[in-house]
Amino acid sequence: MPHEMPQEIAALVQRLFEAGCDMWAVKGGYVMNEPSDEPASSVVEAILADFGPRDHLREKISDYLRLIGRDFDLLPP
């Protein structure tokens, strides 16, 4: 079953934040800085593997990040 429901996207983003990721909406997509230290790196890898492919959700994830105020395009210079 594809993960396309808004609550699933919100849950994914929240889990990634809790695992130490920094995510921002940028234009029609998003950027994600993943932690490089262990065990956080392995936790993020497991979260992403559990969720599955998300390329087709790039815009929806970006929209959600904007909704919660994580819009890189609106940051002051």
C-alpha positions, -999 to 999 in steps of 0.1 A, spaced: 0 0 0 15 34 -10 21 59 18 2 89 5 -21 98 34 -13 132 49 -11 116 84 15 91 72 36 119 58 32 139 90 42 108 110 73 102 88 85 137 91 80 137 129 99 104 132 127 118 111 129 150 132 130 129 164 158 108 149 179 140 143 171 149 108 168 186 97 142 190 69 132 220 49 109 226 20 127 241 -10 108 251 -41 88 219 -51 109 195 -31 127 193 2 162 188 16 171 166 45 203 166 65 207 132 81 228 126 112 261 109 105 267 96 140 256 62 153 231 51 164 211 80 149 222 72 114 210 36 116 177 48 131 171 71 102 180 44 77 155 20 93 128 47 93 133 54 56 134 16 47 103 10 67 84 38 50 95 28 15 99 48 -17 90 85 -14 102 101 -46 66 103 -58 57 121 -25 83 148 -28 58 176 -34 34 164 -6 63 162 18 74 197 8 38 209 13 37 194 47 70 210 57 57 244 46 25 238 66 46 234 98 68 264 90 98 246 76 101 266 44 136 275 34 124 299 7 109 321 34 139 324 57 153 359 60 187 364 42 
